[in-house]
């Protein structure tokens, strides 16, 4: 029994001695991690200022800040590992990371795909934060572009998170890519109306709306002879944000209705013509002859 106790005591003393020997290394590693935290803050401030001065794109500025944060923490953690485990060399750490990266790649391939797609989107910048876009079934304003997802706020006030890889491989319609957008507004008039008169009145009415830009100039086209009306399409340009488009379209419709009323031009309802006939007059009571063949 005393021998077992002595053995346990010796093992505990050896562990205590090894812990005391490793204590300076562990403390050094903790100090490095502590200093890395402050180094990250300093580097981020420098990257932020440098990005604002040299890079116009807000998305690329965010990318620079994120890459700087990841880089400083990676270097700090590697140095802390070398200090905490003196027998472990930097080459061994790099080799271990290289071997393990293959397994990690298969496990987190979706995360890496989204990460790489996010980097490409930030670099190429097909759209920016604040742009109005249509991606698949979703339409709204881009609020944030991160390394994994793109955040969109829909016009109904809903938040949608789309994976970067999905956005990268899907068609994206950037509504506010240009300063102005064209609106096609359909309107129908009665068949008895003078078409040149309507065309001139529509051009005059649209041109008087303040938000409609003069160049490109508005256009009016006759497009169809429908069942109950002759259809026109009024094409005009205005600022590209969706809210502005709706506002100008409302003004245009109200102005056209007012102008038509003043000019005594009617916008017809759907019309159907019904024909009645005497069923007793139109009938066939003649016998049916059947030809027989032998």
Helices and strands as residue ranges (DSSP letters): H 2-54, H 58-84, H 90-107, H 109-124, E 132-135, E 138-145, E 149-154, E 159-163, H 164-169, E 172-174, E 180-189, H 195-207, E 219-225, E 230-239, H 242-262
